[in-house]
Amino acid sequence: MGDWQQARELFGGARRVTALTGAGVSTSSGIPDFRGPNGLWTKNPAAQRLSDIDSYVADPQVREQAWRSRAEHPAWKAEPSAAHRAFVDLDRSERLRSLLTQNIDELHQRAGLARDRVLELHGTIYRTVCLDCGATGPMSAVLERVAAGESDPPCRSCGGILKSATVSFGQPLDPDVIREAQRAALDCDLFLAAGTSLTVHPAAGLAELAVKAGAALIICNAEPTPYDELAAAVVRDPLDEVLPDLVGAPLTEPTRPLNTWGDPSTWS
């Protein structure tokens, strides 16, 4: 109860919130997480190969399995949850600095957040990219080819290997995206990590960056994370209950002036 009350008080006094969300935000929408007790990789460790870029490039069978998995991905039927809608409410209160997400399902946007308010650290499943020529396109068009019988559809521009426009293990994050995420972590008085195990870097390190810059850290996750000791409050309750309640916490006068590191590009 102590952490729960502390989290509500911190939220009530926050004026600029940067949020980092992970798979746990989307589990109630029917999209399983990866590392939780019922996670995709917990139940089937071999499934991690589908997210490994070296295996994907080297093994046609891995690509064929990956395309079958994409065609059956629960994101196509998922609907935003109360957790997703809570961030829309936070944005409407003009207190959301940025929404950083490790998720690839676009449920934050479908809940009502403008695309320029969401920073997709690990990309999106709704687009494809050619690993050879870099051509991009809609995932729906390639899945139509899969349904028509192409088990490993090549790029129609150059014949190269296609994959979803998501970041696989072994691939670097877009440097522009991670740079903007770092700016958002430095430019907030409260950093909220919700539904993420905080084990995948560099995304996980954003929580520590925010704390070092002076922000309070709230972690809302069912399982312990490596950053729990840095947090001002840790909440384990279901996110569909927690996030709407935190966002709806009564506003209070901040205990200190809003003082952030701001955008590094403005530093002298």
MOKAWO-V870917 format. One record per pair of residues at least 4 apart in sequence whose ideal C-beta (glycine too) atoms are under 7 Angstrom apart, sorted by sequence separation. I is the first residue (numbers start at 0). J is the second residue. D is the distance in whole Angstrom. If there is no record, write none. Layout:
i=I j=J d=D
i=I j=J d=D
This chain:
i=0 j=4 d=6
i=1 j=5 d=6
i=2 j=6 d=6
i=3 j=7 d=7
i=4 j=8 d=6
i=5 j=9 d=6
i=6 j=10 d=6
i=7 j=11 d=6
i=8 j=12 d=6
i=9 j=13 d=6
i=20 j=24 d=4
i=22 j=26 d=7
i=26 j=30 d=6
i=34 j=38 d=5
i=37 j=41 d=7
i=38 j=42 d=7
i=39 j=43 d=7
i=40 j=44 d=6
i=47 j=51 d=6
i=51 j=55 d=6
i=52 j=56 d=6
i=53 j=57 d=6
i=54 j=58 d=6
i=59 j=63 d=6
i=60 j=64 d=6
i=61 j=65 d=6
i=62 j=66 d=6
i=63 j=67 d=7
i=64 j=68 d=6
i=65 j=69 d=6
i=66 j=70 d=6
i=67 j=71 d=7
i=68 j=72 d=7
i=73 j=77 d=6
i=79 j=83 d=4
i=81 j=85 d=6
i=84 j=88 d=7
i=85 j=89 d=6
i=86 j=90 d=6
i=87 j=91 d=6
i=88 j=92 d=7
i=102 j=106 d=7
i=105 j=109 d=6
i=106 j=110 d=6
i=108 j=112 d=6
i=112 j=116 d=5
i=119 j=123 d=6
i=129 j=133 d=6
i=136 j=140 d=6
i=138 j=142 d=6
i=139 j=143 d=7
i=141 j=145 d=7
i=142 j=146 d=6
i=143 j=147 d=6
i=145 j=149 d=6
i=154 j=158 d=6
i=166 j=170 d=5
i=172 j=176 d=6
i=173 j=177 d=7
i=174 j=178 d=6
i=175 j=179 d=6
i=176 j=180 d=6
i=177 j=181 d=6
i=178 j=182 d=7
i=179 j=183 d=7
i=180 j=184 d=6
i=181 j=185 d=6
i=182 j=186 d=6
i=183 j=187 d=7
i=199 j=203 d=6
i=200 j=204 d=5
i=204 j=208 d=6
i=205 j=209 d=6
i=206 j=210 d=7
i=207 j=211 d=6
i=208 j=212 d=6
i=210 j=214 d=6
i=220 j=224 d=6
i=223 j=227 d=6
i=226 j=230 d=6
i=236 j=240 d=6
i=237 j=241 d=7
i=238 j=242 d=5
i=240 j=244 d=6
i=241 j=245 d=6
i=242 j=246 d=6
i=243 j=247 d=6
i=244 j=248 d=7
i=253 j=257 d=7
i=261 j=265 d=6
i=25 j=30 d=4
i=26 j=31 d=6
i=33 j=38 d=5
i=36 j=41 d=6
i=37 j=42 d=7
i=79 j=84 d=6
i=89 j=94 d=6
i=90 j=95 d=4
i=107 j=112 d=5
i=112 j=117 d=5
i=128 j=133 d=7
i=129 j=134 d=4
i=136 j=141 d=7
i=144 j=149 d=4
i=153 j=158 d=5
i=154 j=159 d=4
i=172 j=177 d=5
i=192 j=197 d=6
i=198 j=203 d=6
i=209 j=214 d=4
i=236 j=241 d=5
i=26 j=32 d=5
i=31 j=37 d=6
i=32 j=38 d=5
i=33 j=39 d=5
i=34 j=40 d=6
i=35 j=41 d=7
i=40 j=46 d=6
i=48 j=54 d=5
i=55 j=61 d=5
i=89 j=95 d=5
i=108 j=114 d=6
i=153 j=159 d=6
i=166 j=172 d=6
i=184 j=190 d=6
i=197 j=203 d=4
i=210 j=216 d=5
i=218 j=224 d=6
i=227 j=233 d=5
i=31 j=38 d=6
i=33 j=40 d=5
i=34 j=41 d=6
i=39 j=46 d=6
i=40 j=47 d=5
i=54 j=61 d=5
i=55 j=62 d=6
i=100 j=107 d=6
i=128 j=135 d=5
i=145 j=152 d=6
i=154 j=161 d=5
i=209 j=216 d=6
i=234 j=241 d=5
i=31 j=39 d=5
i=127 j=135 d=7
i=144 j=152 d=4
i=153 j=161 d=7
i=218 j=226 d=7
i=23 j=32 d=6
i=86 j=95 d=7
i=98 j=107 d=6
i=108 j=117 d=6
i=126 j=135 d=6
i=127 j=136 d=5
i=152 j=161 d=6
i=197 j=206 d=6
i=218 j=227 d=6
i=22 j=32 d=4
i=55 j=65 d=6
i=107 j=117 d=5
i=126 j=136 d=7
i=206 j=216 d=6
i=22 j=33 d=6
i=126 j=137 d=6
i=127 j=138 d=5
i=141 j=152 d=5
i=49 j=61 d=6
i=86 j=98 d=6
i=126 j=138 d=6
i=218 j=230 d=5
i=48 j=61 d=6
i=125 j=138 d=5
i=216 j=229 d=6
i=217 j=230 d=6
i=98 j=112 d=6
i=124 j=138 d=6
i=127 j=141 d=5
i=192 j=206 d=5
i=216 j=230 d=5
i=217 j=231 d=6
i=221 j=235 d=6
i=49 j=64 d=6
i=216 j=231 d=6
i=217 j=232 d=5
i=218 j=233 d=5
i=219 j=234 d=5
i=49 j=65 d=5
i=190 j=206 d=6
i=215 j=231 d=4
i=100 j=117 d=6
i=98 j=116 d=6
i=103 j=121 d=6
i=105 j=123 d=6
i=49 j=68 d=6
i=97 j=116 d=7
i=98 j=117 d=5
i=99 j=118 d=5
i=100 j=119 d=6
i=101 j=120 d=5
i=103 j=122 d=6
i=190 j=209 d=4
i=207 j=226 d=6
i=210 j=229 d=5
i=219 j=238 d=6
i=98 j=118 d=7
i=100 j=120 d=7
i=101 j=121 d=5
i=103 j=123 d=5
i=104 j=124 d=7
i=105 j=125 d=6
i=134 j=154 d=6
i=141 j=161 d=6
i=206 j=226 d=5
i=86 j=107 d=6
i=95 j=116 d=7
i=97 j=118 d=6
i=99 j=120 d=6
i=103 j=124 d=5
i=184 j=205 d=4
i=90 j=112 d=6
i=132 j=154 d=6
i=134 j=156 d=4
i=187 j=209 d=6
i=207 j=229 d=6
i=219 j=241 d=5
i=83 j=106 d=5
i=87 j=110 d=5
i=131 j=154 d=6
i=185 j=208 d=7
i=206 j=229 d=7
i=219 j=242 d=7
i=83 j=107 d=6
i=87 j=111 d=4
i=132 j=156 d=6
i=177 j=201 d=6
i=181 j=205 d=7
i=184 j=208 d=5
i=190 j=214 d=5
i=192 j=216 d=7
i=196 j=220 d=7
i=87 j=112 d=6
i=129 j=154 d=4
i=132 j=157 d=4
i=138 j=163 d=6
i=180 j=205 d=6
i=184 j=209 d=4
i=189 j=214 d=6
i=195 j=220 d=6
i=84 j=110 d=5
i=86 j=112 d=6
i=90 j=116 d=6
i=131 j=157 d=5
i=188 j=214 d=6
i=189 j=215 d=5
i=190 j=216 d=5
i=191 j=217 d=5
i=192 j=218 d=5
i=193 j=219 d=5
i=194 j=220 d=6
i=196 j=222 d=6
i=77 j=104 d=6
i=79 j=106 d=5
i=83 j=110 d=4
i=129 j=156 d=7
i=132 j=159 d=6
i=181 j=208 d=6
i=185 j=212 d=5
i=187 j=214 d=5
i=188 j=215 d=7
i=197 j=224 d=4
i=198 j=225 d=7
i=129 j=157 d=6
i=131 j=159 d=3
i=189 j=217 d=7
i=191 j=219 d=7
i=192 j=220 d=7
i=196 j=224 d=6
i=197 j=225 d=6
i=77 j=106 d=6
i=130 j=159 d=6
i=131 j=160 d=6
i=135 j=164 d=6
i=172 j=201 d=7
i=197 j=226 d=5
i=74 j=104 d=4
i=79 j=109 d=5
i=129 j=159 d=5
i=130 j=160 d=5
i=79 j=110 d=4
i=129 j=161 d=6
i=130 j=162 d=6
i=127 j=161 d=5
i=128 j=162 d=6
i=127 j=162 d=7
i=127 j=163 d=6
i=128 j=164 d=5
i=127 j=164 d=6
i=126 j=164 d=4
i=124 j=163 d=5
i=123 j=164 d=6
i=124 j=165 d=6
i=122 j=164 d=5
i=123 j=165 d=7
i=30 j=73 d=5
i=122 j=165 d=4
i=29 j=73 d=5
i=30 j=74 d=6
i=121 j=165 d=6
i=122 j=166 d=5
i=194 j=238 d=6
i=121 j=166 d=4
i=193 j=238 d=6
i=213 j=258 d=7
i=30 j=77 d=5
i=212 j=259 d=7
i=29 j=77 d=5
i=212 j=260 d=5
i=28 j=77 d=4
i=193 j=242 d=6
i=28 j=78 d=6
i=74 j=124 d=6
i=28 j=79 d=7
i=25 j=77 d=7
i=28 j=80 d=5
i=72 j=124 d=6
i=120 j=172 d=6
i=27 j=80 d=5
i=27 j=82 d=7
i=69 j=124 d=7
i=120 j=176 d=6
i=24 j=82 d=5
i=118 j=176 d=6
i=24 j=83 d=7
i=120 j=180 d=6
i=118 j=179 d=6
i=103 j=165 d=5
i=118 j=180 d=6
i=18 j=86 d=6
i=188 j=257 d=6
i=188 j=259 d=6
i=70 j=142 d=5
i=187 j=259 d=6
i=16 j=89 d=6
i=69 j=142 d=7
i=186 j=259 d=5
i=30 j=104 d=6
i=56 j=130 d=7
i=185 j=259 d=6
i=186 j=260 d=7
i=70 j=145 d=5
i=185 j=260 d=4
i=186 j=261 d=5
i=70 j=146 d=7
i=185 j=261 d=7
i=186 j=262 d=6
i=25 j=102 d=6
i=16 j=94 d=5
i=20 j=98 d=7
i=24 j=102 d=7
i=28 j=106 d=6
i=185 j=263 d=7
i=15 j=94 d=7
i=16 j=95 d=6
i=17 j=96 d=5
i=25 j=104 d=6
i=66 j=145 d=5
i=14 j=94 d=6
i=16 j=96 d=6
i=17 j=97 d=5
i=18 j=98 d=5
i=19 j=99 d=5
i=20 j=100 d=5
i=21 j=101 d=5
i=22 j=102 d=6
i=182 j=262 d=5
i=13 j=94 d=6
i=15 j=96 d=5
i=18 j=99 d=7
i=20 j=101 d=7
i=21 j=102 d=7
i=25 j=106 d=6
i=99 j=180 d=5
i=182 j=263 d=6
i=17 j=99 d=7
i=20 j=102 d=6
i=120 j=202 d=5
i=66 j=150 d=7
i=99 j=183 d=6
i=66 j=151 d=6
i=97 j=183 d=4
i=63 j=150 d=5
i=96 j=183 d=6
i=63 j=151 d=5
i=62 j=151 d=5
i=96 j=186 d=6
i=96 j=187 d=5
i=59 j=151 d=6
i=69 j=163 d=6
i=101 j=195 d=6
i=101 j=199 d=7
i=101 j=202 d=5
i=56 j=160 d=6
i=99 j=205 d=7
i=55 j=162 d=6
i=55 j=167 d=6
i=52 j=167 d=4
i=51 j=167 d=6
i=52 j=168 d=6
i=53 j=169 d=5
i=50 j=167 d=5
i=51 j=168 d=5
i=52 j=169 d=4
i=50 j=168 d=5
i=51 j=169 d=6
i=52 j=170 d=5
i=82 j=238 d=4
i=82 j=239 d=5
i=85 j=242 d=4
i=89 j=246 d=5
i=81 j=239 d=4
i=85 j=243 d=5
i=88 j=246 d=5
i=80 j=239 d=5
i=82 j=242 d=5
i=85 j=246 d=5
i=34 j=196 d=5
i=81 j=243 d=5
i=17 j=183 d=5
i=17 j=184 d=6
i=24 j=193 d=6
i=17 j=187 d=4
i=24 j=194 d=4
i=15 j=186 d=7
i=16 j=187 d=6
i=23 j=194 d=3
i=15 j=187 d=5
i=22 j=194 d=6
i=23 j=195 d=7
i=15 j=188 d=5
i=16 j=189 d=5
i=17 j=190 d=5
i=18 j=191 d=4
i=19 j=192 d=5
i=20 j=193 d=5
i=21 j=194 d=5
i=14 j=188 d=6
i=20 j=194 d=6
i=21 j=195 d=3
i=13 j=188 d=6
i=16 j=191 d=6
i=18 j=193 d=6
i=20 j=195 d=7
i=21 j=196 d=7
i=13 j=189 d=4
i=19 j=195 d=6
i=10 j=189 d=7
i=9 j=189 d=6
i=19 j=202 d=7
i=19 j=205 d=6
i=35 j=221 d=7
i=19 j=206 d=7
i=35 j=222 d=6
i=17 j=209 d=7
i=23 j=220 d=6
i=23 j=221 d=6
i=9 j=215 d=5
i=9 j=217 d=6
i=6 j=217 d=5
i=27 j=239 d=5
i=24 j=238 d=6
i=23 j=238 d=6
i=9 j=231 d=6
i=9 j=232 d=6
i=5 j=231 d=6
i=6 j=232 d=4
i=5 j=232 d=4
i=6 j=234 d=5
i=2 j=232 d=4
i=2 j=233 d=5
i=3 j=234 d=6
i=2 j=234 d=6
i=10 j=245 d=5
i=11 j=248 d=4
i=7 j=245 d=6
i=10 j=248 d=5
i=11 j=249 d=5
i=6 j=245 d=6
i=11 j=250 d=6
i=12 j=251 d=5
i=14 j=253 d=6
i=11 j=251 d=4
i=7 j=248 d=4
i=12 j=253 d=5
i=12 j=254 d=6
i=15 j=257 d=6
i=14 j=257 d=5
i=15 j=259 d=7
